[in-house]
Amino acid sequence: MSSVLIGASSASQLQDNLGAADVKLTADDLAQLDAATKPTSPYPNWFTDRVADGKVYAALGLSLATPPVR
């Protein structure tokens, strides 16, 4: 869910804020925004991936989200 907060202190500022609703994003713009705001794994998933035994995961054919520390 998204929302817009309008806190204009002048009529021209209000017009600028309302004009932002007419912005059209390209597929490339959306892809870049999606990549920049990709959610991270919640704890303990990120921690488990980080300390997991990479050799065991590789032997099982599983991929890790991040390279293991050890």
N, CA, C and O atoms as a Maestro MAE file, in Angstrom:
{
 s_m_m2io_version
 :::
 2.0.0
}

f_m_ct {
 s_m_title
 :::
 protein
 m_atom[280] {
  # First column is atom index #
  i_m_mmod_type
  r_m_x_coord
  r_m_y_coord
  r_m_z_coord
  i_m_residue_number
  s_m_chain_name
  s_m_pdb_residue_name
  s_m_pdb_atom_name
  i_m_atomic_number
  :::
  1 25 0.845 -1.173 0.000 1 A "MET " " N  " 7
  2 3 0.000 0.000 0.000 1 A "MET " " CA " 6
  3 2 0.882 1.226 0.000 1 A "MET " " C  " 6
  4 15 1.906 1.261 0.683 1 A "MET " " O  " 8
  5 25 0.501 2.211 -0.747 2 A "SER " " N  " 7
  6 3 1.255 3.459 -0.760 2 A "SER " " CA " 6
  7 2 0.294 4.620 -0.574 2 A "SER " " C  " 6
  8 15 -0.907 4.506 -0.821 2 A "SER " " O  " 8
  9 25 0.842 5.722 -0.138 3 A "SER " " N  " 7
  10 3 0.032 6.896 0.124 3 A "SER " " CA " 6
  11 2 0.860 8.134 -0.183 3 A "SER " " C  " 6
  12 15 2.089 8.083 -0.182 3 A "SER " " O  " 8
  13 25 0.193 9.227 -0.439 4 A "VAL " " N  " 7
  14 3 0.862 10.490 -0.694 4 A "VAL " " CA " 6
  15 2 0.510 11.449 0.434 4 A "VAL " " C  " 6
  16 15 -0.658 11.630 0.776 4 A "VAL " " O  " 8
  17 25 1.539 12.056 1.000 5 A "LEU " " N  " 7
  18 3 1.324 13.088 2.006 5 A "LEU " " CA " 6
  19 2 1.515 14.435 1.334 5 A "LEU " " C  " 6
  20 15 2.581 14.725 0.790 5 A "LEU " " O  " 8
  21 25 0.490 15.242 1.376 6 A "ILE " " N  " 7
  22 3 0.583 16.567 0.763 6 A "ILE " " CA " 6
  23 2 0.673 17.594 1.882 6 A "ILE " " C  " 6
  24 15 -0.263 17.780 2.659 6 A "ILE " " O  " 8
  25 25 1.819 18.251 1.940 7 A "GLY " " N  " 7
  26 3 2.040 19.271 2.957 7 A "GLY " " CA " 6
  27 2 2.435 20.580 2.306 7 A "GLY " " C  " 6
  28 15 3.454 21.172 2.662 7 A "GLY " " O  " 8
  29 25 1.647 21.029 1.368 8 A "ALA " " N  " 7
  30 3 1.983 22.241 0.622 8 A "ALA " " CA " 6
  31 2 1.757 23.480 1.469 8 A "ALA " " C  " 6
  32 15 0.788 23.585 2.221 8 A "ALA " " O  " 8
  33 25 2.685 24.413 1.320 9 A "SER " " N  " 7
  34 3 2.533 25.684 2.047 9 A "SER " " CA " 6
  35 2 2.180 26.834 1.103 9 A "SER " " C  " 6
  36 15 2.047 27.980 1.533 9 A "SER " " O  " 8
  37 25 2.029 26.519 -0.187 10 A "SER " " N  " 7
  38 3 1.625 27.541 -1.146 10 A "SER " " CA " 6
  39 2 0.869 26.857 -2.281 10 A "SER " " C  " 6
  40 15 0.938 25.639 -2.447 10 A "SER " " O  " 8
  41 25 0.152 27.660 -3.056 11 A "ALA " " N  " 7
  42 3 -0.621 27.117 -4.180 11 A "ALA " " CA " 6
  43 2 0.304 26.516 -5.234 11 A "ALA " " C  " 6
  44 15 -0.020 25.486 -5.824 11 A "ALA " " O  " 8
  45 25 1.450 27.148 -5.475 12 A "SER " " N  " 7
  46 3 2.373 26.622 -6.495 12 A "SER " " CA " 6
  47 2 2.991 25.300 -6.035 12 A "SER " " C  " 6
  48 15 3.214 24.398 -6.842 12 A "SER " " O  " 8
  49 25 3.262 25.196 -4.749 13 A "GLN " " N  " 7
  50 3 3.802 23.940 -4.220 13 A "GLN " " CA " 6
  51 2 2.758 22.828 -4.321 13 A "GLN " " C  " 6
  52 15 3.099 21.683 -4.616 13 A "GLN " " O  " 8
  53 25 1.502 23.156 -4.080 14 A "LEU " " N  " 7
  54 3 0.421 22.192 -4.226 14 A "LEU " " CA " 6
  55 2 0.320 21.717 -5.675 14 A "LEU " " C  " 6
  56 15 0.129 20.526 -5.919 14 A "LEU " " O  " 8
  57 25 0.444 22.632 -6.638 15 A "GLN " " N  " 7
  58 3 0.397 22.263 -8.052 15 A "GLN " " CA " 6
  59 2 1.554 21.329 -8.417 15 A "GLN " " C  " 6
  60 15 1.372 20.367 -9.164 15 A "GLN " " O  " 8
  61 25 2.739 21.618 -7.888 16 A "ASP " " N  " 7
  62 3 3.893 20.738 -8.136 16 A "ASP " " CA " 6
  63 2 3.647 19.345 -7.568 16 A "ASP " " C  " 6
  64 15 3.942 18.342 -8.217 16 A "ASP " " O  " 8
  65 25 3.107 19.287 -6.359 17 A "ASN " " N  " 7
  66 3 2.834 17.994 -5.725 17 A "ASN " " CA " 6
  67 2 1.793 17.209 -6.514 17 A "ASN " " C  " 6
  68 15 1.949 16.005 -6.717 17 A "ASN " " O  " 8
  69 25 0.738 17.875 -6.957 18 A "LEU " " N  " 7
  70 3 -0.298 17.196 -7.726 18 A "LEU " " CA " 6
  71 2 0.220 16.773 -9.103 18 A "LEU " " C  " 6
  72 15 -0.216 15.754 -9.638 18 A "LEU " " O  " 8
  73 25 1.131 17.534 -9.673 19 A "GLY " " N  " 7
  74 3 1.712 17.188 -10.964 19 A "GLY " " CA " 6
  75 2 2.551 15.922 -10.899 19 A "GLY " " C  " 6
  76 15 2.731 15.252 -11.916 19 A "GLY " " O  " 8
  77 25 3.062 15.586 -9.738 20 A "ALA " " N  " 7
  78 3 3.866 14.366 -9.582 20 A "ALA " " CA " 6
  79 2 3.040 13.117 -9.855 20 A "ALA " " C  " 6
  80 15 3.605 12.066 -10.159 20 A "ALA " " O  " 8
  81 25 1.726 13.206 -9.755 21 A "ALA " " N  " 7
  82 3 0.867 12.050 -10.016 21 A "ALA " " CA " 6
  83 2 0.832 11.702 -11.499 21 A "ALA " " C  " 6
  84 15 0.415 10.602 -11.860 21 A "ALA " " O  " 8
  85 25 1.258 12.612 -12.358 22 A "ASP " " N  " 7
  86 3 1.238 12.374 -13.807 22 A "ASP " " CA " 6
  87 2 2.553 11.803 -14.336 22 A "ASP " " C  " 6
  88 15 2.715 11.665 -15.548 22 A "ASP " " O  " 8
  89 25 3.481 11.473 -13.464 23 A "VAL " " N  " 7
  90 3 4.770 10.936 -13.893 23 A "VAL " " CA " 6
  91 2 4.569 9.523 -14.436 23 A "VAL " " C  " 6
  92 15 3.901 8.702 -13.808 23 A "VAL " " O  " 8
  93 25 5.140 9.248 -15.589 24 A "LYS " " N  " 7
  94 3 5.073 7.921 -16.210 24 A "LYS " " CA " 6
  95 2 6.461 7.302 -16.167 24 A "LYS " " C  " 6
  96 15 7.424 7.895 -16.655 24 A "LYS " " O  " 8
  97 25 6.569 6.112 -15.586 25 A "LEU " " N  " 7
  98 3 7.847 5.416 -15.488 25 A "LEU " " CA " 6
  99 2 7.947 4.349 -16.572 25 A "LEU " " C  " 6
  100 15 6.969 3.669 -16.884 25 A "LEU " " O  " 8
  101 25 9.140 4.215 -17.140 26 A "THR " " N  " 7
  102 3 9.369 3.182 -18.146 26 A "THR " " CA " 6
  103 2 9.602 1.841 -17.446 26 A "THR " " C  " 6
  104 15 9.775 1.788 -16.228 26 A "THR " " O  " 8
  105 25 9.604 0.776 -18.218 27 A "ALA " " N  " 7
  106 3 9.876 -0.548 -17.663 27 A "ALA " " CA " 6
  107 2 11.271 -0.593 -17.055 27 A "ALA " " C  " 6
  108 15 11.480 -1.239 -16.027 27 A "ALA " " O  " 8
  109 25 12.234 0.091 -17.684 28 A "ASP " " N  " 7
  110 3 13.596 0.143 -17.148 28 A "ASP " " CA " 6
  111 2 13.638 0.891 -15.820 28 A "ASP " " C  " 6
  112 15 14.335 0.477 -14.894 28 A "ASP " " O  " 8
  113 25 12.886 2.004 -15.723 29 A "ASP " " N  " 7
  114 3 12.807 2.755 -14.466 29 A "ASP " " CA " 6
  115 2 12.269 1.854 -13.354 29 A "ASP " " C  " 6
  116 15 12.812 1.825 -12.250 29 A "ASP " " O  " 8
  117 25 11.203 1.123 -13.656 30 A "LEU " " N  " 7
  118 3 10.596 0.245 -12.660 30 A "LEU " " CA " 6
  119 2 11.541 -0.883 -12.259 30 A "LEU " " C  " 6
  120 15 11.604 -1.254 -11.087 30 A "LEU " " O  " 8
  121 25 12.271 -1.424 -13.221 31 A "ALA " " N  " 7
  122 3 13.234 -2.493 -12.916 31 A "ALA " " CA " 6
  123 2 14.337 -1.977 -12.003 31 A "ALA " " C  " 6
  124 15 14.753 -2.673 -11.076 31 A "ALA " " O  " 8
  125 25 14.813 -0.759 -12.258 32 A "GLN " " N  " 7
  126 3 15.851 -0.175 -11.406 32 A "GLN " " CA " 6
  127 2 15.324 0.079 -9.996 32 A "GLN " " C  " 6
  128 15 16.026 -0.170 -9.015 32 A "GLN " " O  " 8
  129 25 14.105 0.567 -9.894 33 A "LEU " " N  " 7
  130 3 13.512 0.798 -8.573 33 A "LEU " " CA " 6
  131 2 13.305 -0.517 -7.831 33 A "LEU " " C  " 6
  132 15 13.558 -0.597 -6.629 33 A "LEU " " O  " 8
  133 25 12.846 -1.550 -8.539 34 A "ASP " " N  " 7
  134 3 12.654 -2.860 -7.915 34 A "ASP " " CA " 6
  135 2 13.975 -3.414 -7.406 34 A "ASP " " C  " 6
  136 15 14.032 -3.963 -6.306 34 A "ASP " " O  " 8
  137 25 15.044 -3.276 -8.198 35 A "ALA " " N  " 7
  138 3 16.353 -3.784 -7.786 35 A "ALA " " CA " 6
  139 2 16.889 -3.023 -6.576 35 A "ALA " " C  " 6
  140 15 17.510 -3.610 -5.690 35 A "ALA " " O  " 8
  141 25 16.645 -1.717 -6.545 36 A "ALA " " N  " 7
  142 3 17.154 -0.898 -5.438 36 A "ALA " " CA " 6
  143 2 16.383 -1.103 -4.143 36 A "ALA " " C  " 6
  144 15 16.905 -0.828 -3.062 36 A "ALA " " O  " 8
  145 25 15.151 -1.579 -4.237 37 A "THR " " N  " 7
  146 3 14.318 -1.716 -3.036 37 A "THR " " CA " 6
  147 2 13.939 -3.160 -2.757 37 A "THR " " C  " 6
  148 15 12.941 -3.429 -2.089 37 A "THR " " O  " 8
  149 25 14.742 -4.094 -3.274 38 A "LYS " " N  " 7
  150 3 14.452 -5.509 -3.063 38 A "LYS " " CA " 6
  151 2 14.524 -5.820 -1.561 38 A "LYS " " C  " 6
  152 15 15.519 -5.506 -0.908 38 A "LYS " " O  " 8
  153 25 13.466 -6.439 -1.018 39 A "PRO " " N  " 7
  154 3 13.475 -6.742 0.415 39 A "PRO " " CA " 6
  155 2 14.565 -7.765 0.757 39 A "PRO " " C  " 6
  156 15 14.886 -8.645 -0.043 39 A "PRO " " O  " 8
  157 25 15.112 -7.630 1.937 40 A "THR " " N  " 7
  158 3 16.110 -8.581 2.404 40 A "THR " " CA " 6
  159 2 15.423 -9.706 3.171 40 A "THR " " C  " 6
  160 15 14.284 -9.566 3.617 40 A "THR " " O  " 8
  161 25 16.124 -10.807 3.313 41 A "SER " " N  " 7
  162 3 15.585 -11.929 4.074 41 A "SER " " CA " 6
  163 2 15.501 -11.549 5.546 41 A "SER " " C  " 6
  164 15 16.405 -10.897 6.068 41 A "SER " " O  " 8
  165 25 14.428 -11.949 6.221 42 A "PRO " " N  " 7
  166 3 14.333 -11.661 7.649 42 A "PRO " " CA " 6
  167 2 15.245 -12.579 8.447 42 A "PRO " " C  " 6
  168 15 15.635 -13.644 7.968 42 A "PRO " " O  " 8
  169 25 15.583 -12.172 9.652 43 A "TYR " " N  " 7
  170 3 16.346 -13.026 10.561 43 A "TYR " " CA " 6
  171 2 15.463 -14.202 10.931 43 A "TYR " " C  " 6
  172 15 14.283 -13.957 11.179 43 A "TYR " " O  " 8
  173 25 15.890 -15.421 10.995 44 A "PRO " " N  " 7
  174 3 17.271 -15.889 10.975 44 A "PRO " " CA " 6
  175 2 17.746 -16.328 9.602 44 A "PRO " " C  " 6
  176 15 18.856 -16.846 9.483 44 A "PRO " " O  " 8
  177 25 16.941 -16.140 8.556 45 A "ASN " " N  " 7
  178 3 17.325 -16.630 7.222 45 A "ASN " " CA " 6
  179 2 18.653 -16.053 6.755 45 A "ASN " " C  " 6
  180 15 19.512 -16.800 6.287 45 A "ASN " " O  " 8
  181 25 18.843 -14.734 6.871 46 A "TRP " " N  " 7
  182 3 20.093 -14.145 6.403 46 A "TRP " " CA " 6
  183 2 21.258 -14.639 7.234 46 A "TRP " " C  " 6
  184 15 22.354 -14.816 6.701 46 A "TRP " " O  " 8
  185 25 21.058 -14.867 8.518 47 A "PHE " " N  " 7
  186 3 22.137 -15.328 9.392 47 A "PHE " " CA " 6
  187 2 22.509 -16.773 9.054 47 A "PHE " " C  " 6
  188 15 23.689 -17.118 8.990 47 A "PHE " " O  " 8
  189 25 21.502 -17.609 8.839 48 A "THR " " N  " 7
  190 3 21.748 -19.013 8.509 48 A "THR " " CA " 6
  191 2 22.528 -19.121 7.203 48 A "THR " " C  " 6
  192 15 23.481 -19.895 7.112 48 A "THR " " O  " 8
  193 25 22.131 -18.355 6.200 49 A "ASP " " N  " 7
  194 3 22.853 -18.371 4.930 49 A "ASP " " CA " 6
  195 2 24.305 -17.919 5.109 49 A "ASP " " C  " 6
  196 15 25.210 -18.440 4.458 49 A "ASP " " O  " 8
  197 25 24.510 -16.964 5.982 50 A "ARG " " N  " 7
  198 3 25.847 -16.400 6.145 50 A "ARG " " CA " 6
  199 2 26.809 -17.365 6.828 50 A "ARG " " C  " 6
  200 15 27.997 -17.378 6.507 50 A "ARG " " O  " 8
  201 25 26.317 -18.172 7.764 51 A "VAL " " N  " 7
  202 3 27.197 -19.074 8.504 51 A "VAL " " CA " 6
  203 2 27.086 -20.523 8.035 51 A "VAL " " C  " 6
  204 15 27.717 -21.411 8.607 51 A "VAL " " O  " 8
  205 25 26.297 -20.759 7.010 52 A "ALA " " N  " 7
  206 3 26.104 -22.116 6.518 52 A "ALA " " CA " 6
  207 2 27.393 -22.668 5.916 52 A "ALA " " C  " 6
  208 15 28.261 -21.918 5.470 52 A "ALA " " O  " 8
  209 25 27.494 -23.964 5.915 53 A "ASP " " N  " 7
  210 3 28.643 -24.647 5.320 53 A "ASP " " CA " 6
  211 2 28.440 -24.680 3.810 53 A "ASP " " C  " 6
  212 15 27.621 -25.449 3.307 53 A "ASP " " O  " 8
  213 25 29.175 -23.858 3.097 54 A "GLY " " N  " 7
  214 3 29.021 -23.736 1.661 54 A "GLY " " CA " 6
  215 2 29.243 -25.032 0.912 54 A "GLY " " C  " 6
  216 15 28.590 -25.276 -0.103 54 A "GLY " " O  " 8
  217 25 30.162 -25.879 1.397 55 A "LYS " " N  " 7
  218 3 30.445 -27.149 0.725 55 A "LYS " " CA " 6
  219 2 29.243 -28.084 0.810 55 A "LYS " " C  " 6
  220 15 28.928 -28.785 -0.151 55 A "LYS " " O  " 8
  221 25 28.576 -28.092 1.953 56 A "VAL " " N  " 7
  222 3 27.396 -28.941 2.115 56 A "VAL " " CA " 6
  223 2 26.275 -28.457 1.199 56 A "VAL " " C  " 6
  224 15 25.627 -29.256 0.523 56 A "VAL " " O  " 8
  225 25 26.056 -27.160 1.182 57 A "TYR " " N  " 7
  226 3 25.018 -26.608 0.308 57 A "TYR " " CA " 6
  227 2 25.319 -26.935 -1.152 57 A "TYR " " C  " 6
  228 15 24.421 -27.312 -1.905 57 A "TYR " " O  " 8
  229 25 26.584 -26.791 -1.552 58 A "ALA " " N  " 7
  230 3 26.962 -27.083 -2.938 58 A "ALA " " CA " 6
  231 2 26.737 -28.559 -3.263 58 A "ALA " " C  " 6
  232 15 26.274 -28.891 -4.355 58 A "ALA " " O  " 8
  233 25 27.063 -29.445 -2.322 59 A "ALA " " N  " 7
  234 3 26.877 -30.879 -2.548 59 A "ALA " " CA " 6
  235 2 25.405 -31.237 -2.691 59 A "ALA " " C  " 6
  236 15 25.052 -32.169 -3.413 59 A "ALA " " O  " 8
  237 25 24.546 -30.488 -1.995 60 A "LEU " " N  " 7
  238 3 23.107 -30.727 -2.080 60 A "LEU " " CA " 6
  239 2 22.462 -29.999 -3.252 60 A "LEU " " C  " 6
  240 15 21.268 -30.155 -3.508 60 A "LEU " " O  " 8
  241 25 23.256 -29.204 -3.960 61 A "GLY " " N  " 7
  242 3 22.726 -28.461 -5.100 61 A "GLY " " CA " 6
  243 2 21.910 -27.253 -4.684 61 A "GLY " " C  " 6
  244 15 21.073 -26.778 -5.452 61 A "GLY " " O  " 8
  245 25 22.139 -26.746 -3.477 62 A "LEU " " N  " 7
  246 3 21.407 -25.581 -2.968 62 A "LEU " " CA " 6
  247 2 22.270 -24.335 -3.124 62 A "LEU " " C  " 6
  248 15 23.494 -24.402 -3.012 62 A "LEU " " O  " 8
  249 25 21.639 -23.222 -3.377 63 A "SER " " N  " 7
  250 3 22.394 -21.966 -3.479 63 A "SER " " CA " 6
  251 2 22.169 -21.137 -2.233 63 A "SER " " C  " 6
  252 15 21.105 -21.181 -1.615 63 A "SER " " O  " 8
  253 25 23.179 -20.390 -1.883 64 A "LEU " " N  " 7
  254 3 23.094 -19.484 -0.739 64 A "LEU " " CA " 6
  255 2 22.833 -18.062 -1.240 64 A "LEU " " C  " 6
  256 15 23.285 -17.675 -2.318 64 A "LEU " " O  " 8
  257 25 22.097 -17.299 -0.440 65 A "ALA " " N  " 7
  258 3 21.802 -15.919 -0.815 65 A "ALA " " CA " 6
  259 2 23.072 -15.073 -0.826 65 A "ALA " " C  " 6
  260 15 23.221 -14.174 -1.654 65 A "ALA " " O  " 8
  261 25 23.988 -15.366 0.102 66 A "THR " " N  " 7
  262 3 25.264 -14.661 0.195 66 A "THR " " CA " 6
  263 2 26.367 -15.686 0.392 66 A "THR " " C  " 6
  264 15 26.104 -16.772 0.909 66 A "THR " " O  " 8
  265 25 27.596 -15.374 -0.006 67 A "PRO " " N  " 7
  266 3 28.681 -16.323 0.232 67 A "PRO " " CA " 6
  267 2 28.887 -16.526 1.733 67 A "PRO " " C  " 6
  268 15 28.826 -15.561 2.494 67 A "PRO " " O  " 8
  269 25 29.131 -17.761 2.170 68 A "PRO " " N  " 7
  270 3 29.322 -18.003 3.598 68 A "PRO " " CA " 6
  271 2 30.606 -17.349 4.098 68 A "PRO " " C  " 6
  272 15 31.556 -17.155 3.339 68 A "PRO " " O  " 8
  273 25 30.619 -17.011 5.398 69 A "VAL " " N  " 7
  274 3 31.772 -16.378 6.010 69 A "VAL " " CA " 6
  275 2 32.915 -17.378 6.131 69 A "VAL " " C  " 6
  276 15 34.083 -17.018 5.981 69 A "VAL " " O  " 8
  277 25 32.575 -18.627 6.399 70 A "ARG " " N  " 7
  278 3 33.636 -19.632 6.571 70 A "ARG " " CA " 6
  279 2 33.639 -20.624 5.448 70 A "ARG " " C  " 6
  280 15 34.464 -21.538 5.432 70 A "ARG " " O  " 8
  :::
 }
 m_bond[279] {
  # First column is bond index #
  i_m_from
  i_m_to
  i_m_order
  :::
  1 1 2 1
  2 2 3 1
  3 3 4 2
  4 3 5 1
  5 5 6 1
  6 6 7 1
  7 7 8 2
  8 7 9 1
  9 9 10 1
  10 10 11 1
  11 11 12 2
  12 11 13 1
  13 13 14 1
  14 14 15 1
  15 15 16 2
  16 15 17 1
  17 17 18 1
  18 18 19 1
  19 19 20 2
  20 19 21 1
  21 21 22 1
  22 22 23 1
  23 23 24 2
  24 23 25 1
  25 25 26 1
  26 26 27 1
  27 27 28 2
  28 27 29 1
  29 29 30 1
  30 30 31 1
  31 31 32 2
  32 31 33 1
  33 33 34 1
  34 34 35 1
  35 35 36 2
  36 35 37 1
  37 37 38 1
  38 38 39 1
  39 39 40 2
  40 39 41 1
  41 41 42 1
  42 42 43 1
  43 43 44 2
  44 43 45 1
  45 45 46 1
  46 46 47 1
  47 47 48 2
  48 47 49 1
  49 49 50 1
  50 50 51 1
  51 51 52 2
  52 51 53 1
  53 53 54 1
  54 54 55 1
  55 55 56 2
  56 55 57 1
  57 57 58 1
  58 58 59 1
  59 59 60 2
  60 59 61 1
  61 61 62 1
  62 62 63 1
  63 63 64 2
  64 63 65 1
  65 65 66 1
  66 66 67 1
  67 67 68 2
  68 67 69 1
  69 69 70 1
  70 70 71 1
  71 71 72 2
  72 71 73 1
  73 73 74 1
  74 74 75 1
  75 75 76 2
  76 75 77 1
  77 77 78 1
  78 78 79 1
  79 79 80 2
  80 79 81 1
  81 81 82 1
  82 82 83 1
  83 83 84 2
  84 83 85 1
  85 85 86 1
  86 86 87 1
  87 87 88 2
  88 87 89 1
  89 89 90 1
  90 90 91 1
  91 91 92 2
  92 91 93 1
  93 93 94 1
  94 94 95 1
  95 95 96 2
  96 95 97 1
  97 97 98 1
  98 98 99 1
  99 99 100 2
  100 99 101 1
  101 101 102 1
  102 102 103 1
  103 103 104 2
  104 103 105 1
  105 105 106 1
  106 106 107 1
  107 107 108 2
  108 107 109 1
  109 109 110 1
  110 110 111 1
  111 111 112 2
  112 111 113 1
  113 113 114 1
  114 114 115 1
  115 115 116 2
  116 115 117 1
  117 117 118 1
  118 118 119 1
  119 119 120 2
  120 119 121 1
  121 121 122 1
  122 122 123 1
  123 123 124 2
  124 123 125 1
  125 125 126 1
  126 126 127 1
  127 127 128 2
  128 127 129 1
  129 129 130 1
  130 130 131 1
  131 131 132 2
  132 131 133 1
  133 133 134 1
  134 134 135 1
  135 135 136 2
  136 135 137 1
  137 137 138 1
  138 138 139 1
  139 139 140 2
  140 139 141 1
  141 141 142 1
  142 142 143 1
  143 143 144 2
  144 143 145 1
  145 145 146 1
  146 146 147 1
  147 147 148 2
  148 147 149 1
  149 149 150 1
  150 150 151 1
  151 151 152 2
  152 151 153 1
  153 153 154 1
  154 154 155 1
  155 155 156 2
  156 155 157 1
  157 157 158 1
  158 158 159 1
  159 159 160 2
  160 159 161 1
  161 161 162 1
  162 162 163 1
  163 163 164 2
  164 163 165 1
  165 165 166 1
  166 166 167 1
  167 167 168 2
  168 167 169 1
  169 169 170 1
  170 170 171 1
  171 171 172 2
  172 171 173 1
  173 173 174 1
  174 174 175 1
  175 175 176 2
  176 175 177 1
  177 177 178 1
  178 178 179 1
  179 179 180 2
  180 179 181 1
  181 181 182 1
  182 182 183 1
  183 183 184 2
  184 183 185 1
  185 185 186 1
  186 186 187 1
  187 187 188 2
  188 187 189 1
  189 189 190 1
  190 190 191 1
  191 191 192 2
  192 191 193 1
  193 193 194 1
  194 194 195 1
  195 195 196 2
  196 195 197 1
  197 197 198 1
  198 198 199 1
  199 199 200 2
  200 199 201 1
  201 201 202 1
  202 202 203 1
  203 203 204 2
  204 203 205 1
  205 205 206 1
  206 206 207 1
  207 207 208 2
  208 207 209 1
  209 209 210 1
  210 210 211 1
  211 211 212 2
  212 211 213 1
  213 213 214 1
  214 214 215 1
  215 215 216 2
  216 215 217 1
  217 217 218 1
  218 218 219 1
  219 219 220 2
  220 219 221 1
  221 221 222 1
  222 222 223 1
  223 223 224 2
  224 223 225 1
  225 225 226 1
  226 226 227 1
  227 227 228 2
  228 227 229 1
  229 229 230 1
  230 230 231 1
  231 231 232 2
  232 231 233 1
  233 233 234 1
  234 234 235 1
  235 235 236 2
  236 235 237 1
  237 237 238 1
  238 238 239 1
  239 239 240 2
  240 239 241 1
  241 241 242 1
  242 242 243 1
  243 243 244 2
  244 243 245 1
  245 245 246 1
  246 246 247 1
  247 247 248 2
  248 247 249 1
  249 249 250 1
  250 250 251 1
  251 251 252 2
  252 251 253 1
  253 253 254 1
  254 254 255 1
  255 255 256 2
  256 255 257 1
  257 257 258 1
  258 258 259 1
  259 259 260 2
  260 259 261 1
  261 261 262 1
  262 262 263 1
  263 263 264 2
  264 263 265 1
  265 265 266 1
  266 266 267 1
  267 267 268 2
  268 267 269 1
  269 269 270 1
  270 270 271 1
  271 271 272 2
  272 271 273 1
  273 273 274 1
  274 274 275 1
  275 275 276 2
  276 275 277 1
  277 277 278 1
  278 278 279 1
  279 279 280 2
  :::
 }
}
